[in-house]
């Protein structure tokens, strides 16, 4: 084998990356005057919910079991002061 474990794998360099070709296709919608379309499902951002869950887990011993998103330092501080 060329490698014996994951530590033997080197990171890919910019020179080894494949080249990509971009193309754009515009097809206006006939169902509205602007020709605009919806984008369907947008990308999922799971990290936001994961961070909120971690903060709630950290605050649970103080009796804080729920905070509405978006979390801000002010919301967390206010919740801690209310306990």
N, C-alpha and C positions, 0 to 999 in steps of 0.2 A: 504493500500500500504506500501511497505517496504521503499520507498523513496518518498519524496514530491516534490523535485526539483533537478536540476542538481548538486547543491552544496553538496547534500547528497551522491552522488556517490563517492566512493573511487577509487583511482588509482589502477590498477591491479599490483600485485607484481610478482616478478620473479617466485615464487613458484606456482603461478596460471596459468602461461603460459603453453600451451600444448607443448609436445615434438614433434619434427619433425624428420622424417627419410629422409635422402638424398640418391639419387641414380643417377648414371651417365650412360648414354647410348651413345656409340660411334658408329656412322654409317658413315664411310668415303664416300665421293662422288666419283662415278666412272668417273665423267666427267673431272677430271684434275689429273695430276700426284701427287699432294700433298694430294689429298683427302679432300681438304678444302671446306667449304661451307660458304655462306653468313649468317649473323646473322639476316637478315630480318630488321624489324624496331627496331631501338634502342629506348631507353627510351626518352621520351620528357622531356626537361628541360625548363619549362615555366618561372622559376624564373629569368633567364638571360634576357629574353625579358621584363619582368615586371620591372626589375631594370633599364634597358635602357629607357623604356617608362617614368618611374618616373624622371629620370635625364633630359630627353628631355623636359618633362613638366615643370621642375624647371628652365630650361634654356630658355624656350620659351619667357618669358618677355624681355630677352636680345637679342632676334632675332635669337637665335639658334634653328632651327627647325629639324635638322637632323645631326646625327653623325654615322659614320659606326662602326659596331662591328668588333672586340672587343673594348669596351670602355676602355680607359686607362686614368689615371690622366693627362698624357701628352696631349692626344687628347682633353680632356675637357679644360685644361689650354690654349692650343693653340687656341681653338675655342673662348674662352672668351677674349683672347688678340686681336683677329682679329675683334672683334665687335667695 
